[in-house]
Amino acid sequence: MRLAAAEPGGRAARKPVLITGGAGFVGTNLADRLLRQGRRVRILDSLARPGSEANLRWLLAQHRARLQVEVADLRDGARLRAALSETGTVFHFAAQVAVTTSLENPEEDFAVNARGTLDLLEALRARGADTRLIFTSTNKVYGAIDDIDLTASGSRYMPRSELARRGIAESRALQFHSPYGCSKGTADQYVLDYARSYGLPTAVFRMSCIYGPHQNGTEDQGWLAHFMLRAADGQPITIYGDGKQVRDALFVEDLVEAFLIAERRLPEIAGEAFNIGGGPENTLSLLELIDRIAVLNGCRPPVAFGDWRVGDQRWYVSDIRKFSRLTGWRPQIGVNDGVRRLHAWLMASRGEAAPMRAAAQ
């Protein structure tokens, strides 16, 4: 039975919700849920990420009357301040999301992820209002996690300790790896400190592997969708490392539920960071996903192997007990069902994307 997420009460529920990066995969799913609840949603998105224009077209077709769109970069101060006007809650998803891109251009990565987030926080502080902010950080703030003793068991890595049944908790020391880890980690800490230093009602989600409809997976981000799309095209899937890397996977509907609960619980949970993912009950290795794709497609996709990449974690599973204990939230969609749902959505939606930037103007 799905846990109901009540809307925030009072004036905040009547104000528009701003989603930065709202035409991305996660933003599209959250916007759709909010709009179906009858709430007003405002999206600020540069439409730079592949697939964002198609997502925005879909949202406009479904909800044009209640959806406001600002096609702009987060770093455009005037456009950002205009988008913040009268908002009650900000979900801050806009980001540079790829480790590889951050290695190629660390200055741009910092400008978007760290400086862009600081600009947003300063805009909120200048308003002197109680606008709520929920920020999506990443498990990369914990670094490579290479101090954990792992054993290779079949097609996956597993910790030798009790950690395998608990996952990584928020108490683990931060250790930023790669420019991406540094920029997101910097933003993460600024968001938390603005709650401490200025009393802003902010919270941080340190997210593991999120997947589901409207995900345009690439080699750098969204690996479940990327593997499925490569297999559907008959193209080889490149695995960096040996493929036994393990992640906990959270279906996007469960993530949206967590966002809505967190919104309602602010400012009670202000200044807190939460590890959010599928948890120990919903884990998957890269090789295991290949096996599942083979079953879904009726044939095994070709696989190539490359060198390990900077900061890659051989094993990461979220300990989600902190957020669960405070809110009662738990994932409802298991990884087996979720993988089937994503595969079905991708196969049904292939070939439907087309340029549409002008439609949002």
C-alpha positions, 0 to 999 in steps of 0.5 A: 500500500502506497504511503500518502503524501499530504500537500503542505498546508496554508499559503505554501500549497497555494503558491507556484512550485518552481522546479529548476531543471524541470524538463529533465527526467526527475523534474518531468515526473515530479511536475506531472504529479504536482500538476495532477494534484491541481498545483501550479508548477513553474519550470526553469530549464535551459533545455541543454540536456538531450531529451529535455525538449521532448519531456517538456513537449509532453508536459505542455500537452498534458498540462499547458493551462497550469504549467509555466515555462522559463527557458533560461540558464540557472545562472541568468540572475534576472530570469532566476529572480523572475522565476522565483516570484511568489513561489512557495517551494523550490525543487532544485534539480538543474545541474551538470550531471556527468563525471566525464563532462566535469573532467573535460570542463571543470570550470563549467561544471563548477559554474553550474553546480556550485555557483549556480546553487549559491546564486539560487540560495542568495536569491532566496535569502534576499527575498526574506521569505520562507520558501522551501528548498529541496536539493538533489545531491549525489552519492558521489559526495562519499567518494570512491568508498574504496576502504570497504572490504569487498568480495566478488560473489558471482556477478556482483561485489558484496561487503564482507561486513554487516554493511551489506545489510544496512548500506551507506549512512549519512554519518559516513565522512564526505570525500569528494572525488572528481570535479563533479563530486566536488561541485555537487558536494560544495552545493550540498554543503551550502544548502545545508549551511544556509539552513544553519546560518540563515534559517532557510528551510532547506534539505538535501537528498543524496541520491543513488540510482534513480530510473523510470519513465522519461529518462533519456539514459546516456553513457554518463548518466541514467545507466539502466535506460542507456543499457536498454536503449543500446540493446534495442538498437543492437549496439554494444554496451560498454561496461567500464570496469568488470560489471560487478559494480552494485547500486541500489535502484529507486523507481522515480515514482517512489522518489517523487513520493519522497519529495512530496513528503519532504516538502510537507515536513519542512521546515521540521527537517531543515538542515538535514541530508538524507541518503535516498535510493532503493536501499539494500532490498533493491540492488542491481549489478551492471552484469545482472541488468544485462541478464535481465535485458536478455530476458526482456529482449529475447537475446543477449546484447553485445557487451564490451569492457573498458577501464575503470573510470575516475571515482567509480564506486564498486559498491554503493547501497543507500542506508535509507533508514534516517528518512524512513524513520523520520517520515515513514517513507519506504520504496514501494516498487521493487527493482524487478517490477521497476526494470520491467516498467522502464523497459516497457516505457522505453520500447513504447516511446522510441522514435517520438522525440523531435525538436520543440524549443519554440513551443515553450516560448 
